[in-house]
Amino acid sequence: MCGNNMSVPLLAEAVTVSGTERETAAVIFLHGLGDSGHGWADAMSSIRLPYVKYICPHAPRIPVTLNMKMVMPSWFDLMGLSPESPEDEAGIKRAAENIKAIIDHEVKNGIPSHRVLLGGFSQGGALSLYTALTSQHRLAGVVALSCWLPLHRSFPQAASGNANQDMAVLQCHGEMDPMIPVQIGEMTAEKLRTLLPPHKVTFSTFPGLMHSSCPQEMSAVKDFIEKQLPRI
């Protein structure tokens, strides 16, 4: 193995759950606003596959407009949570480049891009969708939990020439989510089905679930990861 984590800022501090045998695949999972990679690293550990490396980076701390400019971990600035809210276009694109740098690092270290799966929760899920849909690397798929597609008006133009025009997406959403209503998840799935083969986009909802995860959802995530990243 070669490569220096210090050359990829997000990797230097990321929580990594190593495989228990030879690693032939990687999952990069991005946390939500105000969180860190630690909790999702624990969640990934509970559904881990022995040949997969799980990388859970921490977002940089920045002022967030939505939260009265309080400084907190955030992948990009958030002005609002409705589809009509203004968006931090420069910040979203910069964050996507930082995630693409992690993918590049894994590829240089021997894991082919089609064995790398992106995922995330809430703001992290949003960033994982945007990153995959604008990436020149062919990826294994995306797990998008309780989230939306950033800069949705820029598609399909933003996705032209990207390598993931037939990738699989697992979208999950709590039916009682007060932060990102399930209707936004439904709208996101509809948009994704105009960008990808419709049968490749799975949208699953969970009764009673709020803006969080649950064991049934994590079981679906594990099944999806195992399907997209089979043992080789």
N, C-alpha and C positions, 0 to 999 in steps of 0.2 A: 504494500500500500504506500502511496506517495501523496503529496499534497499537504498544504499547510492551512489549518483551520483559521489561523490569524489573518489570512488573506481574504477571508469571507467574514465580514464583521458579525453577521447574525449567527454564524456557526461557532464563533469563539465562546459564546455564553450559552448556546443552546443545550437543552436537556436531551441526551441521546440514550435511547434504550437499545442496547446492542443485541444482536441475535445470539442464540445459544449454539448455533452451528454456522457454517460458512454463509456469509451474507450474500444473497443473490438479488435482493430487492430492497427498496427503501420507501418508507412513507414519511412525507414531510407534512406535519399537522400544525395548523396555526390557531392560536387561542383567540378569544374575543376581547373586546374593549375592556381595559382595566385589569386584565388577568395576566397570567404568566404561563410559560410552557410546562410548569411542574404538574399541575392538575391533569392536563391532557396526557402527559407522559405516563402518569399513573393509570389513566383510563386505557391508554394503548397497551400498557403492560398487562392489563387484565384480559386483553383479547389477542395477545401477541402470537405471531407465527415465528417459529424458531429460526427461519432463514431470512427474516426481514429485520432491517434496522429502522427504528422509529426516531425521527428527528423533530423535536418540539422547540423551535426558537422562541425567544422573547421579543416582543415588539419594542421599539424605542419609546422613550418617554417624551411626549410632546403635549403642548396645550391643545385641548379639545373644545371646539366652539360649542358643541352640543351640551357640554358640562361646564358652562360658564368659564371656559378657557383654563380649567384646572389641568395641571400637568399630570399625565397618567400614561401607562403603556397603551399605545394605539398605533396601528399600522399606517394610518393616514388620518387626516382631520375629518371629523364628521360634523356637518352643519344641521342635519335632521335625518329622520328615519323614514320619511315618506318618499314614494317614487318621484315626487316633484321637487324634492329638496335640492338646493345647489350642492355640487360635489367638488371635492378637492382633486381635480383632475391631475395636476402635477404630482401631488402626493401619492395618489393611487398608482400612477405609472412608475414613480420612483420605487415604491414598495414592491411592485411586481418585478422590477429589475433586481431587487435584492433577493427575492425568492428564486428568480432564475439563476442567480449566482450560486445558490445552494445546489440547484440541480446540476449546473455546470461542474461544481466541485465533485459531486457524486459520480458523474459520468467520467471525469478525469481519473477517479479512483476505482474505476472498474465496474460500476453498476450502470448498464445501458439505460438510456432515458426511458425506453418503453417498459422498464422494470421499476420506474419511479412513479409513485402515486401521490397526488396532492390532496390535502383535506384541510378542513377548518370548521370552526364554530362561529356563528354570527359574523362579526367583521372579518375574522380569519377565514371563514367559509367564502365570504364575498371576494376576498383577495385571492383565494385559491382558484375560484372560478375565472376571475379576470386574468390571472397569470396563465392558466392553462389555455384559455381561448386566444391568447396573444403570443404564445410560446412557439419558437422554432424547433423545439425538441418534441418528439412524439412521446407522449406520456401514457401511463397505464390507465389513467382515469382520475376522477375527482370525487371526493366525499364532501358534500356541501350541507352542513347542518344549520338549521334555523337562520337562513341568510338570504341574500339577494345578489343580483348581478350589478356591480358598479358600472357607471358610465353606460347604462344599457342603451341609451340613444345612439351611442357610437358604433353599435353593431348593426349589421354584419360587417361594415367596412373595417372595423378594428381587427376582425378575425381573418381578413383576407391574407392568404399566404401562410397562415399558421399551420402547424403540423398535426393539429388535433381535431380535424373536421369530422372524425367518426369515433371520437372517444366516448367511453361510457361515463355517465354521471349518476351517482346516488345522492338524491336530495331528500333530506328528512326534516320534518317540521312538527313542532307541538301544536295541537289544535287549539290550545288555550294560551298561546304565546302572547303576552301583553306588549312586548317590546317590538318584535317583528311579526305582525299578525300573519296568520297562516295564508291569508289572501295574497300577501306579498310573495310568499313562497310559491303559491299557485301561478301567479303572474310570471315569476322567474322561470318556472318549469315550462310555461307556454313559450316564453322567449327562447329558452334553450332548445326547444323542439323545432324552432325555425332555423337554428344555427347548426344543429346536429341531427343525425338520423333519429326520428322521434322515438323509436324503440330502444335507443341507447340511453334515454333519460328516464330514470325511475324516480317518481315522487311519492314518498311514503309519509303519511301523517300518523300521529300518535294521540289518541283521545286522552284528555286530561293533562297532557304535558304542557308545561309553561316554557319559559325561555331557558331551557336546560336540556339535559340528556336523560336517558333512562336505560335500564338493562336491555329492554327489547330493541331499542335503537342501536345500542352498541353491538348486539348480536347481529343485526342487519349489516352494520358496518364491517364486522369481522367476516361475514359471508361474502360481502362485496370485495373486500381486500383479497380474500383467498381465491375468489374467482378471477380477479384481474391480475393477481400476482401468484400464479400457481407455483408449486415447487418444481424446480428443474433439476 
